[in-house]
């Protein structure tokens, strides 16, 4: 086996790092979406509309 070949352990570690990075990005998107929904709900309340929150 070549010294340049990636071991299974190195590959797993690299993939775990990629998954952690993607999860972090997903958390940012989820927070942004929650904020957008909250602003929309506030606007609806100010307009006197009845709302049911979809964020729980």
C-alpha positions in Angstrom: 0.0 0.0 0.0 1.3 3.4 -0.9 2.3 5.9 1.8 0.1 8.5 0.0 -3.0 6.3 0.3 -5.5 7.5 2.8 -6.2 5.0 5.6 -9.7 4.2 6.5 -9.3 5.9 9.8 -8.1 9.1 8.2 -11.0 9.0 5.7 -13.5 8.4 8.6 -12.0 11.3 10.5 -12.1 13.6 7.5 -15.8 12.6 6.8 -16.7 13.2 10.4 -15.2 16.7 10.2 -17.2 17.4 7.0 -20.4 16.2 8.7 -19.7 18.4 11.7 -19.2 21.4 9.4 -22.4 20.7 7.5 -24.3 20.4 10.8 -23.0 23.7 11.9 -24.1 25.3 8.6 -27.5 23.7 9.0 -27.9 25.2 12.5 -27.2 28.7 11.0 -29.9 28.2 8.4 -32.4 26.9 10.9 -31.8 29.9 13.2 -32.2 32.3 10.3 -35.5 30.6 9.3 -36.8 30.7 12.8 -36.0 34.4 13.0 -37.8 35.0 9.7 -40.8 33.1 10.8 -40.9 34.9 14.2 -40.7 38.3 12.3 -43.6 37.2 10.1 -45.7 36.2 13.1 -45.0 39.5 14.9 -46.1 41.3 11.7 -49.3 39.3 11.6 -50.0 40.0 15.3 -49.5 43.7 14.7 -52.0 43.5 11.9 -54.5 41.9 14.3 -54.4 38.5 12.7 -54.7 35.3 14.7 -51.8 33.0 14.3 -50.6 29.6 15.4 -46.9 29.3 15.8 -45.3 26.6 13.7 -42.0 26.8 15.6 -41.8 24.5 18.6 
